[in-house]
Amino acid sequence: MRKNLKFGILALTVVAAIFTGCSKDDTTAPSISLVGSDQTVVLPTTAGGNSAWSDPGATATDEEDGTITAKIVVSGASDVDLNRKGTYTVTYSVSDEAGNSASVVRTISVINESEAFAGVYNNVTDSSYTFQTLDTLTAVTVITSDSINNLVRIFNFGGFGNSVGLYANFSGVTPLSSISMPPGQALPSPASFTQAYTSDSWVIENSASDQSFRIAYQYNDGVQSDVFLDIFMR
């Protein structure tokens, strides 16, 4: 009887060893996919005008564990701000029961549609409608707003100095799109900015190699008003 018991235990041990030797470790990573794709969002036309970002999410499956979407861990989603220009990344990560992991990244680009016009303009003419004077300005710098679409700031506008930046609104970026400027912007005392003439201010060119525009405006130098036309080319 005791011999039979020993034989039975030995047989079970051999069978267990056979099955253990035949089993394979799970080394295959899960499959994870974005719902939707990368996103491009345009800045609002008024500060804070875009709603909060809504995450489309991701899905995940595993050969051994099946659907494991519920195990996805998301990072970076709280950093996405659709009211601030920039490139944001959201990472989705998941692991199966065996510890194999996978991840996928979504990119959200928040843009100012006038971005192509940002940069330094070394070819700017500044001419007076009244006195027919013509000056060439250098190092005029345009930066785009981080929070308002199609809003730019032009430094050294009118030759008033690199520390003087006036705001302009592009109605669009295609040729003949009009440009306006809020009145009452500050210039070095005693000068003051009066207005831009929208009907005579527009985008001239916007191509891969050429951005140019013109702005007709009025300002008061502290003695009298004058009207100028500035043409920005590069």
C-alpha positions in Angstrom: 0.0 0.0 0.0 2.8 2.4 0.9 4.6 1.6 -2.3 1.5 2.4 -4.4 1.1 5.7 -2.6 4.7 6.6 -3.4 4.2 5.6 -7.0 1.1 7.8 -7.3 2.9 10.8 -5.9 5.8 10.3 -8.3 3.4 10.0 -11.2 1.7 13.3 -10.3 5.0 15.0 -10.0 6.1 13.8 -13.4 2.8 15.0 -15.0 3.1 18.4 -13.3 6.7 18.7 -14.5 5.6 17.8 -18.1 2.9 20.5 -18.1 5.1 23.1 -16.5 7.8 22.4 -19.1 5.4 22.8 -21.9 3.8 26.1 -20.8 5.0 29.3 -22.3 5.6 32.6 -20.5 3.5 35.6 -21.6 6.0 38.0 -23.2 3.6 39.7 -25.7 2.8 43.4 -25.0 -0.8 44.6 -25.1 -2.1 46.5 -28.1 -3.2 50.0 -27.4 -4.8 52.5 -29.9 -6.0 56.1 -29.8 -9.6 56.8 -30.3 -9.5 59.4 -33.1 -6.1 61.0 -34.0 -3.8 63.9 -33.1 -5.7 67.2 -32.9 -5.2 70.8 -34.1 -7.2 73.5 -32.3 -7.4 77.2 -33.2 -7.1 79.7 -30.5 -10.3 81.6 -29.6 -11.1 85.1 -30.9 -11.7 86.2 -27.3 -9.6 85.3 -24.2 -10.7 82.1 -22.7 -13.3 81.4 -25.4 -12.4 77.8 -26.0 -14.0 75.1 -23.8 -12.0 72.6 -21.8 -10.3 69.8 -23.7 -12.4 66.6 -24.0 -10.3 63.5 -24.1 -11.4 61.0 -26.8 -9.5 58.3 -25.0 -7.9 55.1 -26.1 -8.6 51.3 -26.2 -6.4 48.3 -25.3 -6.5 44.6 -25.8 -4.2 41.7 -24.8 -3.8 38.2 -26.2 -4.1 36.6 -22.8 -6.3 39.0 -20.9 -8.7 40.3 -23.6 -10.0 43.8 -23.4 -8.0 45.8 -20.8 -9.1 49.4 -21.7 -10.1 49.9 -18.1 -6.5 49.5 -17.1 -5.2 52.4 -19.2 -3.4 55.1 -17.2 -3.5 58.6 -18.7 -0.9 61.3 -18.1 -0.6 64.9 -19.3 -4.4 65.4 -19.9 -4.6 68.0 -17.2 -1.9 70.1 -18.9 -3.9 70.6 -22.1 -5.1 74.3 -22.4 -7.1 75.1 -25.5 -6.8 78.8 -24.7 -3.0 78.8 -24.7 -0.9 78.4 -27.9 1.5 75.4 -27.7 2.0 71.7 -28.4 0.6 69.3 -25.7 1.1 65.6 -25.4 -1.1 63.1 -23.6 0.3 59.6 -22.9 -1.8 56.5 -22.5 -0.1 53.5 -20.9 -1.4 50.0 -20.0 0.1 46.7 -18.6 -1.3 43.2 -18.8 -1.4 40.6 -15.9 2.1 39.4 -16.9 3.6 42.9 -16.6 4.0 43.5 -20.3 3.3 47.2 -21.1 2.5 49.4 -24.1 1.9 53.1 -24.5 0.7 55.6 -27.2 0.9 59.4 -27.4 -1.7 61.9 -28.6 -0.5 65.4 -29.7 -2.7 68.4 -29.4 -1.5 71.5 -31.2 -3.1 74.8 -30.2 -2.3 77.4 -32.9 -2.6 81.0 -33.9 -3.6 81.0 -37.6 -1.4 84.1 -38.2 1.7 82.2 -37.1 3.3 82.4 -40.6 3.6 86.2 -40.1 5.7 85.9 -37.0 9.4 86.9 -37.3 11.7 89.7 -38.2 11.0 92.0 -41.2 14.1 93.6 -42.5 12.4 95.3 -45.5 9.7 97.7 -44.2 8.8 101.0 -45.9 7.2 103.8 -43.9 5.7 106.6 -46.0 3.7 109.7 -45.1 0.6 110.4 -47.1 0.8 114.1 -46.2 4.4 114.9 -46.6 5.3 112.2 -49.1 8.3 111.1 -47.0 9.7 107.6 -47.3 11.8 105.8 -44.7 13.1 102.2 -44.6 12.7 100.6 -41.2 14.8 97.6 -40.1 14.4 95.0 -37.4 10.6 95.2 -37.2 9.6 92.1 -35.2 6.1 90.5 -35.3 5.1 88.0 -32.6 1.7 86.2 -32.5 -0.5 86.1 -29.5 -0.5 83.1 -27.2 -4.2 83.4 -26.4 -6.1 85.3 -29.2 -6.3 83.9 -32.7 -5.0 86.2 -35.5 -3.8 88.8 -33.0 -0.2 89.9 -33.5 2.1 92.5 -31.9 4.4 94.6 -34.0 7.6 95.9 -32.4 9.3 99.0 -33.8 6.1 99.8 -35.5 6.4 103.1 -37.4 10.0 103.3 -36.3 9.1 104.2 -32.7 11.7 101.7 -31.3 12.1 98.0 -30.5 10.5 98.4 -27.1 7.2 99.8 -28.7 4.8 97.0 -29.7 1.4 97.8 -31.2 -1.3 95.2 -31.6 -3.0 94.3 -34.9 -5.8 91.9 -35.8 -5.7 89.9 -39.0 -9.2 89.0 -40.3 -7.5 86.1 -42.1 -4.2 85.1 -43.6 -5.1 85.0 -47.3 -4.2 87.9 -49.7 -6.6 90.9 -49.3 -7.6 89.8 -45.7 -8.1 93.1 -43.9 -6.0 94.2 -40.8 -7.3 96.4 -38.0 -5.6 97.9 -35.0 -7.3 98.9 -31.7 -7.2 102.7 -31.2 -5.5 104.4 -28.3 -2.4 102.2 -28.2 0.6 103.7 -26.5 3.5 105.4 -28.3 6.4 107.3 -26.8 5.1 110.6 -25.3 3.9 113.0 -26.6 2.9 110.9 -29.7 -0.3 108.8 -29.7 -1.7 106.2 -32.0 -5.1 107.3 -33.4 -6.4 104.6 -35.7 -5.7 102.2 -38.5 -7.6 102.4 -41.8 -8.9 98.9 -42.2 -10.0 99.6 -45.8 -6.4 100.3 -46.7 -4.7 97.7 -44.6 -4.5 94.1 -45.7 -2.4 90.9 -46.3 -0.4 91.2 -49.5 1.1 87.7 -49.7 1.2 84.6 -47.6 3.0 81.7 -49.3 5.7 79.2 -48.2 8.4 81.7 -49.0 6.8 85.1 -48.7 4.8 86.9 -46.1 3.9 90.6 -46.6 1.2 93.0 -45.4 0.4 96.7 -45.3 -1.1 98.9 -42.6 -2.4 102.5 -43.2 -2.6 104.4 -39.9 -2.9 107.8 -38.3 -1.0 109.1 -35.3 -0.4 112.4 -33.6 3.1 113.4 -32.8 2.0 115.9 -30.1 1.7 118.8 -32.6 -0.4 117.5 -35.5 -1.8 114.3 -37.0 -0.4 112.6 -40.0 -1.3 109.4 -42.0 1.3 106.8 -42.8 1.4 103.6 -44.8 3.8 100.9 -43.7 4.5 98.0 -45.9 6.1 94.9 -44.3 8.0 92.5 -46.6 10.5 89.7 -46.1 
